Amino acid sequence: MPKRLENPVRLGVIVGVRGIKGEVRIKSFTDDPVAVGAYGPLYDKTGARRFDLKVTGTQKGVVLARVDGINDRTAAEALKKTELFIERDQLPAPEEDEFYHSDLEGLQAVTVSGERIGKVVGVFDFGAGPVVEITGNVMVPFTRAAVPEVDIEGGKVVIDPPEGLFDPPGKEEDESVEDETT
């Protein structure tokens, strides 16, 4: 019977294959990338499929692993884009001032003055450091200066937005045109 995940946390995604014997390439979202295989069996988002991983190494920013029951390239290719999840309670508690991204998603985002600005949609790192996405496609640097408070129990994050973050698009351009004509 498939396992129903009550509080899933995404640990990685299968991004490709390596070789002809079914090894997969995994983009890991764990602090230590090879730890993606250290928490026990992983599941797809629905919990219908179980994946027992044996990490075999790393290469070019991804983790290489064997998946129990996957023995050829064709079977491995069928797993591409499969997200790998685990139950939240199987992970260690985060250290102080550390957070699982999934714990932040859905929290109310308010400014330091208490104005509601939306909800946390996700936390991403595109290479220049983590950012918090707030509804409305607003990206806020996930730094202590821009996000001075995270209150998971209270259901909110406090945002101290950098200057101009919430200005409507084109505001700077409109001002510069006015300056040129006066």
C-alpha positions as CSV (number, residue, x, y, z in Angstrom):
1,M,0.0,0.0,0.0
2,P,1.4,3.5,-0.9
3,K,2.6,5.7,1.9
4,R,0.6,9.0,2.3
5,L,3.0,11.8,3.1
6,E,1.5,14.0,5.8
7,N,4.2,16.7,5.9
8,P,6.6,16.2,3.0
9,V,9.9,17.9,2.6
10,R,11.6,17.9,-0.8
11,L,15.2,16.7,-0.5
12,G,16.1,16.5,-4.2
13,V,15.1,15.9,-7.8
14,I,16.4,13.4,-10.3
15,V,17.8,15.5,-13.1
16,G,19.4,12.9,-15.3
17,V,21.2,9.6,-15.7
18,R,24.8,8.4,-15.8
19,G,25.9,5.3,-17.7
20,I,24.0,2.3,-18.9
21,K,23.5,0.5,-15.6
22,G,20.8,2.8,-14.2
23,E,22.7,5.3,-12.1
24,V,20.8,8.6,-11.6
25,R,22.0,12.2,-11.2
26,I,20.2,14.1,-8.3
27,K,20.1,17.8,-7.6
28,S,20.2,17.7,-3.8
29,F,18.6,20.3,-1.6
30,T,20.2,19.1,1.6
31,D,22.9,21.2,3.3
32,D,25.4,18.4,2.6
33,P,24.4,17.2,-0.9
34,V,25.3,13.5,-0.3
35,A,23.0,13.5,2.7
36,V,20.1,13.1,0.3
37,G,20.6,9.4,0.7
38,A,21.1,9.4,4.5
39,Y,17.6,9.8,5.8
40,G,16.2,6.4,4.7
41,P,13.7,5.8,1.9
42,L,12.5,8.7,-0.2
43,Y,9.1,9.0,-1.9
44,D,7.6,10.8,-4.8
45,K,5.3,13.7,-4.0
46,T,2.2,11.4,-3.7
47,G,4.0,8.8,-1.6
48,A,3.0,6.2,-4.1
49,R,6.6,5.3,-5.1
50,R,9.4,4.5,-2.7
51,F,13.1,5.1,-3.6
52,D,15.9,3.4,-1.7
53,L,19.1,5.3,-2.7
54,K,22.7,4.4,-2.5
55,V,24.9,7.4,-3.1
56,T,27.9,6.6,-5.2
57,G,29.5,10.0,-5.5
58,T,29.2,13.5,-6.8
59,Q,29.9,15.0,-10.2
60,K,29.6,18.6,-11.5
61,G,27.3,19.8,-8.7
62,V,25.0,16.8,-8.6
63,V,24.8,13.6,-6.5
64,L,25.2,10.2,-8.3
65,A,23.1,7.4,-6.9
66,R,21.8,3.9,-7.5
67,V,18.1,3.4,-7.0
68,D,17.1,0.0,-5.7
69,G,15.3,-1.9,-8.6
70,I,16.6,0.4,-11.3
71,N,19.2,-1.5,-13.3
72,D,19.3,0.1,-16.8
73,R,19.5,3.4,-18.5
74,T,15.9,3.2,-19.8
75,A,14.4,2.7,-16.3
76,A,16.6,5.5,-14.9
77,E,15.6,7.9,-17.7
78,A,11.9,7.3,-16.8
79,L,12.7,8.8,-13.4
80,K,13.9,12.1,-14.7
81,K,12.2,15.1,-13.0
82,T,11.0,12.9,-10.2
83,E,11.1,14.9,-7.0
84,L,12.2,13.1,-3.9
85,F,10.5,13.7,-0.5
86,I,10.7,12.5,3.1
87,E,8.4,13.1,6.0
88,R,9.3,16.2,8.0
89,D,9.5,14.3,11.3
90,Q,12.4,12.1,9.9
91,L,14.7,15.2,9.6
92,P,16.7,16.6,12.5
93,A,15.5,19.8,14.1
94,P,17.1,22.8,12.5
95,E,19.7,24.8,14.5
96,E,18.8,28.2,15.9
97,D,18.4,30.7,13.0
98,E,18.2,27.8,10.5
99,F,14.9,26.9,8.7
100,Y,13.7,24.2,6.4
101,H,12.3,26.0,3.3
102,S,9.1,24.0,3.6
103,D,8.5,25.4,7.1
104,L,8.6,29.0,5.7
105,E,6.2,28.3,2.8
106,G,2.7,29.7,3.5
107,L,3.8,32.0,6.3
108,Q,2.3,35.5,6.3
109,A,4.8,38.2,5.2
110,V,4.5,41.5,7.1
111,T,6.6,44.6,7.0
112,V,8.3,45.9,10.2
113,S,5.4,48.3,10.6
114,G,2.9,45.4,10.5
115,E,1.5,45.9,7.0
116,R,0.6,42.5,5.4
117,I,2.2,42.1,2.0
118,G,1.4,38.5,1.1
119,K,2.5,35.0,1.9
120,V,5.8,33.2,1.4
121,V,5.6,31.2,-1.8
122,G,9.0,29.6,-1.6
123,V,12.7,30.1,-0.9
124,F,15.2,29.9,-3.8
125,D,18.9,30.2,-4.4
126,F,19.8,31.2,-8.0
127,G,23.4,31.5,-7.1
128,A,23.7,34.9,-5.4
129,G,22.3,33.7,-2.1
130,P,18.8,32.7,-0.9
131,V,15.7,34.8,-1.7
132,V,12.2,34.6,-0.3
133,E,9.4,34.8,-2.8
134,I,6.3,36.6,-1.6
135,T,3.0,36.4,-3.4
136,G,2.9,38.8,-6.3
137,N,6.3,37.6,-7.5
138,V,8.3,39.8,-5.1
139,M,11.7,38.5,-4.3
140,V,13.3,39.5,-1.0
141,P,16.9,38.7,0.0
142,F,16.9,36.1,2.8
143,T,19.3,38.0,5.0
144,R,18.9,39.2,8.6
145,A,18.7,42.8,7.3
146,A,15.9,42.1,4.9
147,V,14.1,39.4,6.9
148,P,14.9,40.4,10.6
149,E,12.3,38.0,12.1
150,V,11.0,34.5,11.3
151,D,8.2,33.4,13.6
152,I,7.2,29.9,12.5
153,E,4.9,29.4,15.5
154,G,3.3,32.8,15.0
155,G,2.9,32.1,11.3
156,K,4.8,35.1,9.9
157,V,8.0,36.5,8.6
158,V,8.9,40.1,9.1
159,I,10.2,41.9,6.0
160,D,12.3,45.1,6.2
161,P,12.3,45.7,2.4
162,P,15.3,47.3,0.7
163,E,14.6,50.8,-0.7
164,G,12.4,50.7,-3.8
165,L,11.4,47.0,-3.5
166,F,7.7,47.7,-3.5
167,D,7.8,50.6,-5.9
168,P,5.7,50.1,-9.1
169,P,7.7,49.2,-12.2
170,G,8.9,52.2,-14.2
171,K,8.8,54.6,-11.3
172,E,12.5,55.5,-11.6
173,E,12.2,55.9,-15.3
174,D,9.2,58.3,-14.9
175,E,11.2,60.4,-12.4
176,S,14.2,60.7,-14.7
177,V,12.0,61.8,-17.6
178,E,10.5,64.5,-15.4
179,D,14.0,65.7,-14.3
180,E,15.1,66.1,-17.9
181,T,12.2,68.3,-18.8
182,T,12.3,70.7,-15.9
